[in-house]
Amino acid sequence: MDKLKIAIQKSGRLYEDSIKLLKDCSIEINIGIDKLKTTALNFPLEILFLRDDDIPQYLEDGVADIGIVGKNVLLEKRKKIKIKETLGFGKCRLSIAIPKTLKYQNIKDLYGKKIATSYPFLVKQFFEEKCIQAEIHEISGAVEIAPGIGLADCICDLVSSGSTLFMNGLKEVETILQSEAVLASNIHLDQDQLIIMNKLLFRIRAVKKAKNNKYILLNVPNERLKKIISYLPGITSTVILPLANSKCSSVHSVVNENDFWGIVENLKTIGAQDILVLPIEKIIL
């Protein structure tokens, strides 16, 4: 079977998480210094290290079969490729920011303003949808300094923590897009390539599911068992095991990370004892 070629960012905010995802999928990669490509040792995968902005073009041209890229980049470049999976890392937002000294009430305050951005298509689309005229200046890199040097009145750039905006005297006023890393593919994969991609997607989904859940074990007095179980959704059903102490049972379940603390606090209040919490490596449904 041929190898599937996957493009990932050679450096920058998505690189480390992309490599970690492949390793979490039990794919062994030999990464050298300044390598442009490498081959997985135990999976039919060839990894190409590319600039983030170039990945959509390589996917459309078929140089790479699949790629991990920011949704923001993919939508800005408008190439004929498919999003196959959102990956849950590299989360950020594409936002408009103005100097802190300016008052802002609503989007109408941006009418006629000069906006510096590396995402001219998305910004233009946003303002057209809002029926607001604005002058867009496309620049690459160091967008946040544009108002300070008189190049623009405001900016539109990626924001994660907001610390860069703060350091440059800017404040967020509008969000254009919520973004994260996605797995995208060429639209003309052959049957063998689709088979490999689906095997990789199977692993990625198992890893993603595990990251969003915790495995919990608790001891429960039998008279409180029914009530305790009502608080435990589990993936299919809760596991109940007898203990040496015949008055208690051991209960095992899987709890979503977002609901974890609320559920555990309730369990403790209604009588759960000796609660253990374990990470999950993979969940295969």
Beta strands, then each sheet from edge to edge (+ up, - down):
strand 1: 4-9
strand 2: 37-39
strand 3: 45-50
strand 4: 66-70
strand 5: 81-86
strand 6: 92-99
strand 7: 114-117
strand 8: 135-138
strand 9: 154-159
strand 10: 170-179
strand 11: 181-186
strand 12: 213-221
strand 13: 239-242
strand 14: 248-256
strand 15: 273-279
sheet 1: 2+ 3- 1- 4- 11+ 5-
sheet 2: 8+ 7+ 9+ 6- 10+
sheet 3: 13+ 14- 12+ 15-
end
